[in-house]
Structure formats: structure tokens, C-alpha cells
Amino acid sequence: MRTKSILLLFLCTALSYKAYSQKQVRVNPLPDKTGFTVETSTQNLGNGFFDHGVASPISNHRGVVSTVDGNGRNVVLVWLFDHRGGYSLLMIDAETGKSEEFPVKFDPRQDTPYSSILSGDNKFYTHFSDHFTEFDPVKRAFTFTQKTMPQMAMSMTEDDKGRIWSVTYPNSGLVAFDPKKRELKDYGYVNKENWRQYQRTIVSDDAGWIYFGMGNASSQIVSFDPNTGQAKAILPANERKLGTAAVYRDQNGRVYGRALESVDNEWYELYKGEYKKIGEYKDRKPVNQITGSQSLFHRNFPDGSILRNLDLVNRILITENPKTKATKEVSFDYTSDGAIVMGIGTAPDGTIVGGTAFPMRFFNYDLKKDKWVNREALGQFNALINQNKKVYFGVYAGGHLIEWDPYKPWVPTKLDNPESNPVHLTTVSPDLIRPYRIIAHPDGKTIVMGGTPQYGATGGGLLFYDNKAKSRVMLKDYEVVKDQTSMSLVPLPKGKLLGGTTTSPGTGGEKRAKEALLYIMDMDSKKIEWQEVVFPGVQEYSEMRMMPGGLVYGITDKRKFFVFDPAAKKVVYTKDIFAEFGPTTAEQSPRIFVDGPKGELFILFAKGAIVQVMPETYDTKLIATAPGPIKAGGDYAHGRIFFVSGSHLMSYKLK
């Protein structure tokens, strides 16, 4: 997504929809208080294309601090994030609700803050999209921005000299900003691994040495000497664990760390680059700094007032006087181009449904009424499928499977409430936390879900859920394909299952497999009967679909179309479609194929092409090009192909 071509397409889409996005959108609370409705006006874009509006017109915070402005007034600073990335800093007067937005001085490129810090001299810092930036609430302006090595800070700290440090994903880049000299020093990458590194804590000792804890595939503590620019990994190989190491700065000037936050009896004391094991350490007196991850929420104003709530959905801010316990509620506003849409599908009631990320929301759109319903979701609705007039969602990050009945009232999901709608069926974390594919088996009772495992792990599990018996079978990766994840799934005749894998590990995990493969499993025994690297060098089977006649259509690496005969276990046709149309559309659970009303099959491409596969020759025929890129697919309903472009739901009316 960071190639020049995709970025240009993204920018073109943002510009073409800008006028529409900034139109006033009327939001009305639902009578049951479980969400809100949005009344929009579908726009005819010409050539058969229609824009039905933003799926979820809300942004997410990526760090909040309570402080004061240049007049001593209490203000709240909020990093704002929508589908474009971290696009703006929002400043809200806590007394009046008056708000002001300050767009960042660089293109966020869909990146966003993962850490921020409010310094001792009241400056608010973050580091993302290869840029370190300083915001001054007294001057009400960004006062420093500079490009760095990629990409974004996972943690930040302030040393004893007032310098601001950040350590960045994915290769442990270190930068230091001196606010007095107004100079930024980029030390480049200081720790090498063969997987993407997450560094969730960074601190300095009183001698100026820097230490950070990182993971996820294998934890490590790294020390860094700013004078020499040399870094050193501290944990020996036998002490590195799945997860993330942690460090903290103590009031005695030293730093203390451990291989995992959950391990409390194996502490290291670190000072001037030296380290020693001290076992259990109870006399902890951490130095407090106003910093944290993307969930940073600093509530305390300098005058003692408390920020009780910041609601970006309803645009309400609540403060409390700690002495009187009196609260005050004010309304504020901000601009948003809408949350990230993970994908869409057609529900049994004919509405278009899906989920957004940051914030995690559910939506459904009624084409006949031209009306949206938007509700809080259990998590990130990655994948969805219909069975028996119900919709099943695979949910990140818990690896949840939930069932929604569109014909019954919505009851917010609680894991222990069987009366919820959607109702929670099962959770399969840690073996599967990020669903990549969910299918409904033709037996009418089985749901199959595949996806990647917990952070840092390699090889995702495969879930079989029996809706009649309310029971499950959960296979680990080595029971299917070791160190790989089932990304594409197709039911076959006689109780068999065709799977296509991806070599991608869990987030921050180590990629171990060299090639993706196809496999056939017996559904009853759950045993693999056949597997083969059908296409050497391929890393993922992006999607597969059973067609009339028993052949399976598929896409590899979002670029090659193939036809597979599962009975003969042979590929009968291949075509590199990338050269003509570019990559297919992509998301965590890509819906690349769309079935037409008469047995047709369409392919959606990121650059906007909608292509039909001709059934006899397998040739690909361009039938239309969308006015902007197609971010996520895709389903058919009401004579239209629905898809996502930017944050908008769009459709193409078939002729």
C-alpha cells in the first residue's frame, strides 16, 4: 500500500470525494441507544457507479493528554486518526468545547501514531509516517517536523537533559530531539532481526544511556550509548521469550527491565550500559512521564481537574472537579473522512453490512431507504459469511466467532450473555486472533474460520464450529500446515475441504515458510489427505471460489488468476492478470471475487477495474473502471456490485 501508484490513487480518491465528505451528515441516535442512523444522499457518479456515503463517519484517538494553553486554560490534545491515517491534532477547550484542528505537516500515508509524549515543558510529540513532530499548545501550532528513517515510534521518553527519544517499528530506529538546540539526530537502525520489531517501552538512565524493551517474536532488551552510537542486546538467547520485554526508569537514576512484563521474579538492573540480574525487585519507584502507546489517555489537568470522558462518536467531553465532584459536559466537533472499512457483504435481509476499524463499529446500509445504521462492535469485523439467514463474523483481536440475526433486535454483544445479538459463539485466541477467511459449509451447520495467531507467533489455527451441536474443533497450525495460515477455503464434494495458505505469521512474528501451498482435508477426520506447492514461490492464495462444474477459481499473491481441478489435483489454466489490471483488491480478509446473478464471476482490482471471467475460455474482460481505487470488496445485491473505496461504500449497476 505504500507504492507510488497506490498512493497516487489514494490521493486522487480523497480529492474526488472531498466535497462530498465535507457535506453535512445528519446523525440521529437510535431509539434503543445502541448506535445511530445516518441519512445520506446517494450520488450518481455516472457510468453506472454510485457513491452511497461514508460507512462510519467517525475518527479514533491515537493519544490524548490534558494540559493548558498559552492563556492557562484547560485544553485537551487529541491525535486524530481515520482511514487516511493520523491526519490532524485536535485541541479542545475543556470549559467551552470550542475546538480547533491542526493538520499534520506531512502526508500520513495511512500511518498513524502508536506512541506520544507530553514533555516537561508542555510540548506534545509523536513520530509516525517517517516524521518526528512537535506541537506547542501555547503557540497553538506545530513547531517542529522532520523526516526520519522509517517508520513510526512504538514508545517515547524524555531524558534528564530534556531530549525526546523515540524508537521505531519495524527495525528499531532511534531518534533524539533536543528542544533547546532545535535539532533532531537520527541514529538509524540499531537492532537487527528477521521479523518486524515492536518496542513498547523506552527509558534513559541518569547517565544518558538509552534502553528499550522489544518483541514480539522473541523478547529483547537493548542498551544504547548516545556518545558512541553503539547498541547492545542484553538478553541471552535462552532468556528470550515469545512476547515483549519491558523496561522502566527508577527514581534512583537506574533502569530496571525484565524479559516479559508478566515475569516478576527475574529483574535486570541496568546502568551506563552495564547490567546484572537481581532476581525479584519490589522496591520500585518509577519516574512518571506522560507517555504511552496509541491508547494514551492522560486525564489530569495541571489545576487538578479531571478529564472523565472524551467521546469522539457523540462528540462530548466531560470534566470533573475533584473537590466538589461536580461534572461538566460540553459538545465539540471535528472533521473526519471516516474510519477504515474492513470489507462488506450482503446480509439475508438485503442490507449491506460490514465493520470498521478504529473505532471498531458495525454498520448496515439499506439501499431502498438510502439509510445507514452504525453501532459499536465487539471488535474488528474482519470476515463475514451468511448461513441459514444469519450472518457470521470473524472478529479481531480476540479471534471471536459471533452470529447476528438481522431479523431480531440488536443487543450489544457480551461474551457471557446468550441473549446478545450478535451472540458470541466461541473464542479461539491465541491460535487464531486475526481472521483471514470464514466460510459456511454446504452441510448447513458448519462454519470454518482460518487466520493468523497471536502477536509474535507463527502459523495460524483452523476452526470448525458446529452450529447445531454448539461445539467446536480447533486445529493448530501443525495439524494443518505447519508455520502457515489457511487464507482461502473451499468446500469440496464428499466431505472434503480445499485450503490455500499464506506464509504470513502473526503480527510481529517470524516468517518461516518459504512457499504457500494447497491442501485437501477430510472434514470428518480433520486429516490432510493431499498438499502441494502448486505454484513455486507463491506466498499466499488470496482467494478461491468453487464454480459450477466443480472447478475452483483462485488468485495468488493478488496478481495471478488460476483454475484448479480438485478431482484431478491439477491446475488447468493460469494467467498473470497483474500486468493488465494491477493487483487485486486487498484487506485482511480480501473479498476479491463477486458472484453475479446468472452465475457470472467478477474480479475487483485495487486500481478500480471490475473484470468478468468468461466461463468457457477463462479470459478476463474489463466491464467497468471505478472513479477511484477499490480498497475492499465486495458483494452482489440489488443488481449491483458493492465495494469499498476509501471510506465510502460504492456500487456499480450491472447492465
ROBA-310687 format. One record per residue (C-alpha): residue number from 1; x, y, z negated. Coordinates in nm, 3 decimals. Example, Ala and Ser with C-alpha at 12.3 -4.5 7.8 and 13.67 -1.06 7.14 Angstrom:
BEGIN
drenpa/px/py/pz
1/1.230/-0.450/-0.780;
2/1.367/-0.106/-0.714;
END
This chain:
BEGIN
drenpa/px/py/pz
1/0.000/0.000/0.000;
2/0.299/0.229/-0.008;
3/0.393/0.208/0.355;
4/0.375/0.531/0.551;
5/0.094/0.409/0.773;
6/-0.134/0.316/0.484;
7/-0.056/0.639/0.301;
8/-0.144/0.843/0.607;
9/-0.470/0.656/0.646;
10/-0.548/0.710/0.280;
11/-0.485/1.083/0.309;
12/-0.697/1.108/0.621;
13/-0.984/0.935/0.444;
14/-0.952/1.162/0.142;
15/-0.967/1.468/0.367;
16/-1.257/1.343/0.576;
17/-1.466/1.268/0.268;
18/-1.357/1.571/0.066;
19/-1.657/1.785/0.148;
20/-1.896/1.501/0.064;
21/-1.717/1.411/-0.260;
22/-1.743/1.766/-0.387;
23/-2.118/1.783/-0.331;
24/-2.319/1.798/-0.649;
25/-2.419/1.448/-0.758;
26/-2.720/1.419/-0.984;
27/-2.662/1.171/-1.265;
28/-2.960/1.057/-1.472;
29/-2.943/0.834/-1.782;
30/-3.130/0.506/-1.765;
31/-3.430/0.466/-1.998;
32/-3.260/0.173/-2.174;
33/-2.943/0.383/-2.231;
34/-2.722/0.114/-2.076;
35/-2.595/0.336/-1.795;
36/-2.709/0.594/-1.545;
37/-2.852/0.632/-1.197;
38/-2.704/0.842/-0.921;
39/-2.919/0.993/-0.648;
40/-2.719/1.049/-0.333;
41/-2.798/1.112/0.028;
42/-2.657/0.864/0.278;
43/-2.466/1.034/0.556;
44/-2.478/0.914/0.915;
45/-2.117/0.932/1.034;
46/-2.201/0.834/1.389;
47/-2.110/0.531/1.600;
48/-2.310/0.305/1.367;
49/-2.127/0.400/1.046;
50/-2.290/0.529/0.727;
51/-2.146/0.667/0.403;
52/-2.360/0.574/0.101;
53/-2.155/0.770/-0.151;
54/-1.911/0.710/-0.434;
55/-1.963/0.382/-0.616;
56/-1.865/0.517/-0.959;
57/-1.818/0.898/-0.981;
58/-1.606/0.882/-1.296;
59/-1.238/0.917/-1.381;
60/-1.038/0.743/-1.652;
61/-0.799/0.898/-1.902;
62/-0.435/0.786/-1.899;
63/-0.323/0.960/-2.217;
64/-0.498/1.211/-2.446;
65/-0.346/1.449/-2.703;
66/-0.499/1.709/-2.935;
67/-0.292/2.024/-2.970;
68/-0.311/2.407/-2.938;
69/-0.276/2.653/-2.652;
70/-0.093/2.987/-2.643;
71/-0.371/3.156/-2.841;
72/-0.368/2.897/-3.117;
73/-0.697/2.746/-3.001;
74/-0.753/2.373/-3.032;
75/-0.731/2.207/-2.691;
76/-0.738/1.851/-2.563;
77/-0.500/1.750/-2.284;
78/-0.607/1.460/-2.064;
79/-0.426/1.286/-1.780;
80/-0.699/1.210/-1.524;
81/-0.699/0.901/-1.302;
82/-0.930/0.799/-1.016;
83/-0.882/0.587/-0.704;
84/-0.623/0.835/-0.574;
85/-0.403/0.785/-0.880;
86/-0.312/1.028/-1.160;
87/-0.431/1.338/-0.980;
88/-0.466/1.603/-1.247;
89/-0.416/1.728/-1.605;
90/-0.742/1.832/-1.771;
91/-0.732/2.093/-2.051;
92/-1.047/2.128/-2.265;
93/-1.120/2.393/-2.527;
94/-1.238/2.184/-2.824;
95/-1.459/2.466/-2.955;
96/-1.641/2.567/-2.637;
97/-1.592/2.278/-2.394;
98/-1.453/2.515/-2.132;
99/-1.224/2.311/-1.914;
100/-0.951/2.375/-1.662;
101/-0.780/2.135/-1.424;
102/-0.419/2.143/-1.312;
103/-0.344/1.918/-1.012;
104/-0.008/1.743/-1.029;
105/0.266/1.891/-0.809;
106/0.324/1.573/-0.608;
107/0.130/1.305/-0.424;
108/0.031/1.039/-0.683;
109/0.017/0.774/-0.409;
110/-0.236/0.577/-0.614;
111/0.014/0.556/-0.902;
112/-0.078/0.682/-1.248;
113/0.068/0.748/-1.598;
114/0.148/0.441/-1.806;
115/0.310/0.645/-2.083;
116/0.323/1.006/-2.201;
117/0.461/1.208/-2.492;
118/0.382/1.536/-2.666;
119/0.717/1.678/-2.774;
120/0.805/1.857/-3.095;
121/0.788/2.191/-2.913;
122/0.437/2.119/-2.778;
123/0.511/2.013/-2.420;
124/0.324/1.723/-2.263;
125/0.533/1.490/-2.046;
126/0.470/1.196/-1.819;
127/0.655/1.014/-1.542;
128/0.491/0.832/-1.251;
129/0.495/0.807/-0.871;
130/0.872/0.866/-0.887;
131/0.826/1.208/-1.053;
132/0.902/1.331/-1.405;
133/0.681/1.623/-1.507;
134/0.632/1.869/-1.795;
135/0.308/2.052/-1.879;
136/0.311/2.354/-2.112;
137/-0.029/2.419/-2.279;
138/0.093/2.762/-2.392;
139/0.168/2.872/-2.035;
140/-0.123/2.662/-1.904;
141/0.090/2.529/-1.623;
142/0.321/2.256/-1.504;
143/0.665/2.397/-1.580;
144/0.893/2.122/-1.452;
145/0.864/1.847/-1.192;
146/1.144/1.649/-1.031;
147/1.169/1.337/-0.818;
148/1.345/1.030/-0.964;
149/1.424/0.671/-0.875;
150/1.103/0.461/-0.856;
151/0.857/0.432/-1.023;
152/0.666/0.501/-1.349;
153/0.752/0.521/-1.718;
154/0.629/0.239/-1.937;
155/0.746/0.419/-2.251;
156/0.890/0.759/-2.351;
157/1.069/0.907/-2.653;
158/1.230/1.226/-2.785;
159/1.583/1.202/-2.925;
160/1.731/1.408/-3.211;
161/1.853/1.675/-2.968;
162/1.505/1.725/-2.824;
163/1.576/1.542/-2.497;
164/1.288/1.348/-2.345;
165/1.368/0.996/-2.228;
166/1.167/0.761/-2.012;
167/1.228/0.404/-1.896;
168/1.054/0.294/-1.580;
169/0.889/-0.006/-1.421;
170/0.985/-0.215/-1.225;
171/1.368/-0.210/-1.262;
172/1.439/-0.034/-1.594;
173/1.533/0.304/-1.459;
174/1.636/0.559/-1.724;
175/1.599/0.937/-1.708;
176/1.664/1.210/-1.965;
177/1.527/1.564/-1.955;
178/1.695/1.844/-2.152;
179/1.425/2.110/-2.209;
180/1.682/2.370/-2.319;
181/1.905/2.336/-2.014;
182/1.604/2.256/-1.790;
183/1.799/1.965/-1.644;
184/1.694/1.612/-1.563;
185/1.953/1.334/-1.544;
186/1.858/1.016/-1.359;
187/2.077/0.726/-1.470;
188/1.925/0.486/-1.216;
189/1.852/0.121/-1.290;
190/2.024/-0.019/-1.599;
191/1.894/-0.377/-1.631;
192/1.861/-0.640/-1.360;
193/1.607/-0.922/-1.348;
194/1.446/-1.116/-1.064;
195/1.100/-1.005/-1.175;
196/0.925/-0.674/-1.243;
197/1.011/-0.539/-1.586;
198/0.770/-0.384/-1.837;
199/0.933/-0.170/-2.108;
200/0.673/-0.086/-2.372;
201/0.898/0.080/-2.636;
202/1.198/0.312/-2.615;
203/1.373/0.498/-2.901;
204/1.707/0.657/-2.989;
205/1.922/0.629/-3.299;
206/2.059/0.942/-3.467;
207/2.389/0.897/-3.281;
208/2.212/0.938/-2.947;
209/2.215/0.576/-2.827;
210/1.901/0.462/-2.646;
211/1.727/0.126/-2.694;
212/1.423/-0.022/-2.522;
213/1.226/-0.343/-2.553;
214/1.111/-0.509/-2.232;
215/0.939/-0.819/-2.082;
216/0.706/-0.990/-1.973;
217/0.859/-1.300/-1.810;
218/1.140/-1.302/-2.067;
219/1.178/-1.054/-2.353;
220/1.493/-0.847/-2.396;
221/1.629/-0.553/-2.596;
222/1.864/-0.325/-2.402;
223/2.101/-0.068/-2.554;
224/2.231/0.228/-2.353;
225/2.518/0.470/-2.415;
226/2.441/0.808/-2.252;
227/2.807/0.909/-2.270;
228/2.931/0.622/-2.053;
229/2.611/0.535/-1.871;
230/2.659/0.169/-1.968;
231/2.377/-0.061/-2.072;
232/2.396/-0.390/-2.260;
233/2.136/-0.665/-2.306;
234/2.128/-0.780/-2.669;
235/1.913/-1.092/-2.699;
236/2.089/-1.419/-2.610;
237/1.914/-1.648/-2.363;
238/1.783/-1.884/-2.633;
239/1.605/-1.598/-2.812;
240/1.430/-1.454/-2.507;
241/1.059/-1.540/-2.503;
242/0.750/-1.505/-2.285;
243/0.623/-1.157/-2.374;
244/0.777/-0.820/-2.455;
245/1.042/-0.724/-2.710;
246/0.981/-0.418/-2.931;
247/1.198/-0.152/-3.096;
248/1.129/0.134/-3.336;
249/1.326/0.424/-3.486;
250/1.353/0.432/-3.863;
251/1.388/0.742/-4.082;
252/1.734/0.617/-4.185;
253/1.853/0.702/-3.832;
254/1.886/0.342/-3.719;
255/1.680/0.137/-3.478;
256/1.517/-0.198/-3.550;
257/1.395/-0.449/-3.298;
258/1.261/-0.799/-3.250;
259/1.219/-1.038/-2.961;
260/0.840/-1.020/-2.989;
261/0.611/-0.792/-3.187;
262/0.435/-1.098/-3.326;
263/0.758/-1.235/-3.476;
264/0.808/-1.064/-3.812;
265/1.099/-1.250/-3.969;
266/1.371/-1.214/-3.704;
267/1.474/-0.848/-3.701;
268/1.780/-0.688/-3.546;
269/1.935/-0.369/-3.682;
270/2.083/-0.156/-3.402;
271/2.315/0.142/-3.434;
272/2.569/0.303/-3.199;
273/2.532/0.010/-2.965;
274/2.619/-0.244/-3.234;
275/2.364/-0.492/-3.362;
276/2.318/-0.756/-3.627;
277/2.047/-0.995/-3.739;
278/1.887/-0.904/-4.068;
279/1.603/-1.158/-4.085;
280/1.283/-1.027/-4.242;
281/1.264/-0.648/-4.279;
282/0.992/-0.500/-4.500;
283/1.123/-0.155/-4.591;
284/1.011/0.005/-4.265;
285/0.979/0.383/-4.241;
286/0.919/0.461/-3.875;
287/0.972/0.806/-3.730;
288/0.639/0.921/-3.593;
289/0.620/1.061/-3.243;
290/0.312/1.148/-3.040;
291/0.368/0.899/-2.762;
292/0.226/0.575/-2.633;
293/0.100/0.378/-2.337;
294/-0.176/0.477/-2.096;
295/-0.418/0.432/-2.386;
296/-0.251/0.707/-2.596;
297/-0.524/0.889/-2.790;
298/-0.384/1.141/-3.040;
299/-0.678/1.270/-3.244;
300/-0.523/1.517/-3.492;
301/-0.510/1.889/-3.417;
302/-0.246/2.098/-3.599;
303/-0.514/2.261/-3.820;
304/-0.636/1.922/-3.946;
305/-0.941/1.894/-3.723;
306/-1.000/1.554/-3.565;
307/-1.098/1.456/-3.212;
308/-1.365/1.196/-3.274;
309/-1.470/1.118/-2.919;
310/-1.382/1.207/-2.562;
311/-1.643/1.065/-2.325;
312/-1.548/1.104/-1.958;
313/-1.863/0.923/-1.846;
314/-2.110/1.161/-2.012;
315/-1.858/1.449/-2.028;
316/-1.895/1.504/-2.401;
317/-1.628/1.594/-2.659;
318/-1.685/1.559/-3.036;
319/-1.464/1.704/-3.310;
320/-1.486/1.675/-3.687;
321/-1.392/1.900/-3.976;
322/-1.227/1.654/-4.220;
323/-1.312/1.867/-4.524;
324/-1.685/1.911/-4.460;
325/-1.728/1.602/-4.235;
326/-1.929/1.828/-4.003;
327/-1.907/1.734/-3.636;
328/-1.943/1.947/-3.328;
329/-2.035/1.826/-2.983;
330/-1.957/2.021/-2.667;
331/-2.000/1.943/-2.299;
332/-1.721/1.975/-2.047;
333/-1.673/1.900/-1.680;
334/-1.405/1.781/-1.440;
335/-1.371/1.676/-1.078;
336/-1.347/1.315/-0.970;
337/-1.334/1.133/-0.638;
338/-1.448/0.810/-0.802;
339/-1.298/0.502/-0.964;
340/-1.118/0.216/-0.788;
341/-1.367/-0.026/-0.630;
342/-1.255/-0.388/-0.659;
343/-1.495/-0.525/-0.398;
344/-1.863/-0.563/-0.318;
345/-2.118/-0.831/-0.237;
346/-2.489/-0.869/-0.170;
347/-2.696/-0.978/-0.470;
348/-3.001/-1.208/-0.433;
349/-3.232/-0.907/-0.476;
350/-3.077/-0.739/-0.171;
351/-2.880/-0.474/-0.358;
352/-2.508/-0.423/-0.307;
353/-2.317/-0.498/-0.626;
354/-1.961/-0.479/-0.748;
355/-1.727/-0.343/-1.008;
356/-1.479/-0.062/-1.053;
357/-1.152/-0.038/-1.241;
358/-1.053/0.248/-1.473;
359/-1.312/0.279/-1.603;
360/-1.448/-0.075/-1.589;
361/-1.800/-0.032/-1.453;
362/-2.068/-0.239/-1.281;
363/-2.275/-0.086/-1.002;
364/-2.553/-0.183/-0.768;
365/-2.683/0.014/-0.472;
366/-3.037/-0.008/-0.335;
367/-3.028/0.082/0.035;
368/-3.407/0.122/0.061;
369/-3.418/0.374/-0.226;
370/-3.072/0.518/-0.147;
371/-3.005/0.497/-0.519;
372/-2.720/0.377/-0.742;
373/-2.726/0.221/-1.088;
374/-2.399/0.239/-1.283;
375/-2.331/0.060/-1.612;
376/-2.045/-0.020/-1.848;
377/-1.892/-0.360/-1.770;
378/-1.725/-0.628/-1.981;
379/-1.405/-0.576/-1.782;
380/-1.278/-0.553/-1.427;
381/-1.514/-0.744/-1.196;
382/-1.256/-0.893/-0.959;
383/-1.453/-1.161/-0.779;
384/-1.821/-1.244/-0.727;
385/-2.045/-1.508/-0.570;
386/-2.416/-1.599/-0.565;
387/-2.576/-1.926/-0.670;
388/-2.942/-2.005/-0.746;
389/-3.048/-1.637/-0.726;
390/-2.786/-1.531/-0.978;
391/-2.452/-1.352/-0.942;
392/-2.132/-1.485/-1.098;
393/-1.841/-1.253/-1.172;
394/-1.480/-1.342/-1.245;
395/-1.353/-1.081/-1.489;
396/-1.003/-0.947/-1.560;
397/-0.829/-0.928/-1.807;
398/-0.980/-1.198/-2.023;
399/-1.034/-1.448/-1.746;
400/-1.407/-1.441/-1.822;
401/-1.682/-1.602/-1.616;
402/-2.018/-1.429/-1.654;
403/-2.364/-1.477/-1.498;
404/-2.602/-1.195/-1.404;
405/-2.971/-1.239/-1.329;
406/-3.075/-0.936/-1.117;
407/-3.444/-1.005/-1.184;
408/-3.417/-0.960/-1.561;
409/-3.341/-0.651/-1.774;
410/-2.977/-0.562/-1.823;
411/-2.848/-0.644/-2.172;
412/-2.482/-0.541/-2.229;
413/-2.252/-0.843/-2.238;
414/-2.131/-0.960/-2.576;
415/-1.928/-1.279/-2.590;
416/-2.135/-1.421/-2.877;
417/-2.480/-1.315/-2.754;
418/-2.653/-1.575/-2.532;
419/-2.931/-1.322/-2.464;
420/-2.692/-1.089/-2.281;
421/-2.748/-1.024/-1.913;
422/-2.486/-1.068/-1.773;
423/-2.432/-1.360/-2.010;
424/-2.082/-1.478/-2.095;
425/-2.021/-1.838/-1.989;
426/-1.656/-1.905/-2.068;
427/-1.309/-1.754/-2.106;
428/-1.002/-1.921/-1.957;
429/-0.718/-1.693/-2.071;
430/-0.420/-1.740/-2.083;
431/-0.411/-1.991/-1.796;
432/-0.618/-1.759/-1.578;
433/-0.671/-1.392/-1.658;
434/-0.685/-1.224/-1.315;
435/-0.946/-1.396/-1.093;
436/-0.849/-1.414/-0.726;
437/-1.136/-1.627/-0.594;
438/-1.471/-1.756/-0.712;
439/-1.693/-1.991/-0.510;
440/-2.030/-2.158/-0.557;
441/-2.019/-2.526/-0.473;
442/-2.297/-2.663/-0.248;
443/-2.396/-2.906/-0.527;
444/-2.591/-2.612/-0.673;
445/-2.438/-2.633/-1.016;
446/-2.060/-2.589/-0.998;
447/-1.868/-2.262/-0.997;
448/-1.496/-2.281/-0.914;
449/-1.258/-1.996/-1.004;
450/-0.886/-1.951/-0.941;
451/-0.646/-1.674/-1.036;
452/-0.315/-1.576/-1.189;
453/-0.219/-1.641/-1.554;
454/-0.128/-1.418/-1.849;
455/0.132/-1.142/-1.816;
456/0.479/-1.282/-1.763;
457/0.366/-1.638/-1.683;
458/0.390/-1.823/-1.351;
459/0.124/-2.047/-1.198;
460/-0.249/-1.991/-1.242;
461/-0.514/-2.238/-1.356;
462/-0.829/-2.357/-1.179;
463/-1.170/-2.353/-1.350;
464/-1.465/-2.582/-1.275;
465/-1.781/-2.471/-1.455;
466/-2.095/-2.689/-1.457;
467/-2.395/-2.461/-1.489;
468/-2.639/-2.737/-1.571;
469/-2.433/-2.908/-1.838;
470/-2.282/-2.575/-1.954;
471/-1.944/-2.744/-1.961;
472/-1.607/-2.676/-1.803;
473/-1.289/-2.839/-1.683;
474/-0.982/-2.617/-1.683;
475/-0.679/-2.736/-1.489;
476/-0.332/-2.594/-1.546;
477/-0.114/-2.500/-1.252;
478/0.095/-2.820/-1.263;
479/-0.228/-3.023/-1.230;
480/-0.298/-2.844/-0.902;
481/0.019/-2.687/-0.755;
482/0.297/-2.605/-0.998;
483/0.406/-2.239/-1.017;
484/0.134/-2.131/-0.773;
485/-0.221/-1.997/-0.790;
486/-0.530/-2.102/-0.596;
487/-0.624/-1.793/-0.396;
488/-0.859/-1.940/-0.133;
489/-1.111/-2.217/-0.198;
490/-1.347/-2.400/0.040;
491/-1.584/-2.689/-0.044;
492/-1.546/-2.985/0.192;
493/-1.782/-3.276/0.264;
494/-1.780/-3.590/0.046;
495/-1.692/-3.408/-0.274;
496/-1.360/-3.264/-0.167;
497/-1.213/-2.915/-0.216;
498/-0.969/-2.733/0.014;
499/-0.741/-2.486/-0.157;
500/-0.489/-2.232/-0.031;
501/-0.233/-2.094/-0.273;
502/-0.034/-1.779/-0.339;
503/0.320/-1.772/-0.476;
504/0.245/-1.453/-0.676;
505/0.300/-1.501/-1.051;
506/0.112/-1.336/-1.334;
507/0.177/-0.965/-1.380;
508/0.542/-0.918/-1.471;
509/0.610/-1.287/-1.415;
510/0.885/-1.464/-1.225;
511/0.810/-1.580/-0.871;
512/0.940/-1.937/-0.846;
513/0.770/-2.097/-0.546;
514/0.916/-2.022/-0.204;
515/0.613/-2.101/0.012;
516/0.237/-2.122/-0.027;
517/0.056/-2.437/0.079;
518/-0.278/-2.601/0.148;
519/-0.416/-2.883/-0.064;
520/-0.720/-3.112/-0.077;
521/-0.858/-3.213/-0.416;
522/-1.116/-3.474/-0.511;
523/-1.384/-3.288/-0.709;
524/-1.475/-3.584/-0.929;
525/-1.129/-3.692/-1.036;
526/-0.974/-3.344/-1.004;
527/-0.672/-3.510/-0.843;
528/-0.475/-3.372/-0.549;
529/-0.503/-3.610/-0.252;
530/-0.300/-3.411/0.001;
531/-0.086/-3.100/0.008;
532/0.141/-2.949/0.270;
533/0.335/-2.634/0.357;
534/0.138/-2.587/0.678;
535/0.296/-2.253/0.768;
536/0.664/-2.227/0.667;
537/0.747/-1.901/0.492;
538/0.386/-1.801/0.424;
539/0.332/-1.653/0.073;
540/-0.048/-1.657/0.048;
541/-0.363/-1.792/0.201;
542/-0.552/-1.464/0.179;
543/-0.895/-1.613/0.253;
544/-1.058/-1.920/0.409;
545/-1.413/-1.989/0.524;
546/-1.595/-2.308/0.632;
547/-1.761/-2.273/0.972;
548/-2.034/-2.472/1.148;
549/-1.880/-2.782/1.295;
550/-1.654/-2.850/0.998;
551/-1.358/-2.632/1.091;
552/-1.207/-2.383/0.845;
553/-1.106/-2.031/0.946;
554/-0.830/-1.866/0.747;
555/-0.590/-1.575/0.708;
556/-0.231/-1.598/0.586;
557/-0.038/-1.306/0.439;
558/-0.313/-1.072/0.562;
559/-0.172/-1.097/0.913;
560/-0.218/-1.438/1.082;
561/-0.553/-1.596/1.177;
562/-0.574/-1.975/1.191;
563/-0.825/-2.255/1.243;
564/-0.777/-2.571/1.038;
565/-0.937/-2.913/1.083;
566/-0.959/-3.057/0.729;
567/-1.064/-3.401/0.852;
568/-0.751/-3.436/1.065;
569/-0.545/-3.214/0.832;
570/-0.420/-3.024/1.135;
571/-0.407/-2.663/1.249;
572/-0.585/-2.633/1.584;
573/-0.534/-2.261/1.651;
574/-0.322/-1.968/1.532;
575/-0.296/-1.604/1.630;
576/-0.089/-1.318/1.490;
577/-0.356/-1.051/1.456;
578/-0.127/-0.806/1.275;
579/0.032/-0.678/1.596;
580/-0.304/-0.565/1.734;
581/-0.503/-0.464/1.427;
582/-0.253/-0.430/1.138;
583/-0.307/-0.602/0.800;
584/-0.645/-0.728/0.691;
585/-0.817/-0.554/0.403;
586/-0.675/-0.634/0.061;
587/-0.772/-0.638/-0.303;
588/-0.711/-0.873/-0.591;
589/-0.995/-1.086/-0.456;
590/-0.997/-0.992/-0.087;
591/-1.327/-1.035/0.099;
592/-1.179/-1.030/0.447;
593/-1.441/-1.242/0.623;
594/-1.805/-1.136/0.663;
595/-2.070/-1.380/0.787;
596/-2.316/-1.235/1.037;
597/-2.691/-1.313/1.056;
598/-2.654/-1.552/1.352;
599/-2.351/-1.749/1.243;
600/-2.100/-1.487/1.358;
601/-1.781/-1.425/1.166;
602/-1.624/-1.081/1.132;
603/-1.280/-0.981/1.002;
604/-1.219/-0.649/0.820;
605/-0.885/-0.472/0.864;
606/-0.719/-0.212/0.643;
607/-0.684/0.041/0.925;
608/-1.060/0.032/0.985;
609/-1.103/-0.229/1.258;
610/-1.407/-0.459/1.246;
611/-1.335/-0.762/1.461;
612/-1.554/-1.054/1.564;
613/-1.416/-1.405/1.609;
614/-1.552/-1.568/1.925;
615/-1.662/-1.921/1.826;
616/-1.555/-2.116/2.136;
617/-1.219/-1.957/2.214;
618/-1.130/-1.814/1.869;
619/-1.042/-1.489/2.045;
620/-1.077/-1.173/1.836;
621/-1.293/-0.894/1.974;
622/-1.292/-0.539/1.837;
623/-1.652/-0.429/1.788;
624/-1.602/-0.102/1.595;
625/-1.344/0.111/1.416;
626/-1.442/0.278/1.089;
627/-1.372/0.652/1.047;
628/-1.128/0.568/0.765;
629/-0.939/0.268/0.623;
630/-1.124/-0.030/0.480;
631/-0.992/-0.076/0.129;
632/-1.203/-0.368/0.011;
633/-1.460/-0.595/0.168;
634/-1.714/-0.692/0.243;
635/-2.058/-0.850/0.293;
636/-2.359/-0.853/0.523;
637/-2.707/-0.724/0.432;
638/-2.996/-0.539/0.599;
639/-2.844/-0.565/0.945;
640/-2.518/-0.406/0.827;
641/-2.165/-0.495/0.731;
642/-2.091/-0.326/0.398;
643/-1.737/-0.239/0.289;
644/-1.538/-0.002/0.070;
645/-1.337/0.294/0.199;
646/-1.154/0.497/-0.064;
647/-1.408/0.508/-0.347;
648/-1.706/0.510/-0.110;
649/-1.948/0.236/-0.012;
650/-1.988/0.238/0.364;
651/-2.172/0.027/0.620;
652/-2.167/-0.049/0.989;
653/-2.502/-0.124/1.155;
654/-2.470/-0.418/1.389;
655/-2.610/-0.368/1.737;
END
